[in-house]
Amino acid sequence: MRAKMNWRKDRVHPRRILAGGALALAIALPLASLSGCSTLDDTVIHRGYIFDDQTVAQIRPGMPAEQVLVLLGTPSTTSTVGLEAWYYISQRVERMIPAMPAKVTKQRVFAVYFDSGKKVVRTANYGLKDGRVVDFTTNKTVTGGGENRLLQTLLGQMGKFQYKL
């Protein structure tokens, strides 16, 4: 014969202990993941190319592209239209509080323009006042059509299914 356990009022039922532990874990895990990425060092972030002004000053008209590559390294991006150009991009991003949206406070784009013989024609320095902010973080490719294209296609196909028995 099995004895039935009677829980006294001053003791906590094991199910309540498990439920409380699960609740504590559910709250603690997201907070722990946030605390791992929210240090004081996250308030200022440097992205892209790290400029050495002495090295940049060595780039002169007539210099071959190979020498520019040796001095400055691989460019952040290159031109796709018009004259060949290499762009070295650097940004300083700041946020008031960690885990909040960041704002680009300083941007420098050093452009090296080449002629058809791969010789430097000229160089230029651009800042935030000269144009748009270069977006380093968005992993989006601009496509034609609206944002809801997939959803519209799926909903449009719902009535077109044929069932064969």
LINCORZI-V590176 format. One record per run of one state. SS is the DSSP state (alpha for helix, beta for strand, coil for the rest). FROM is the first residue (numbers start at 1). LEN is the number of residues. If there is no record, write none. Layout:
ss:SS from:FROM len:LEN
ss:SS from:FROM len:LEN
This chain:
ss:coil from:1 len:13
ss:alpha from:14 len:24
ss:coil from:38 len:2
ss:alpha from:40 len:4
ss:beta from:44 len:5
ss:coil from:49 len:4
ss:alpha from:53 len:5
ss:coil from:58 len:6
ss:beta from:64 len:1
ss:alpha from:65 len:8
ss:coil from:73 len:4
ss:beta from:77 len:2
ss:coil from:79 len:6
ss:beta from:85 len:10
ss:coil from:95 len:8
ss:beta from:103 len:12
ss:coil from:115 len:4
ss:beta from:119 len:9
ss:alpha from:128 len:3
ss:coil from:131 len:18
ss:alpha from:149 len:12
ss:coil from:161 len:5
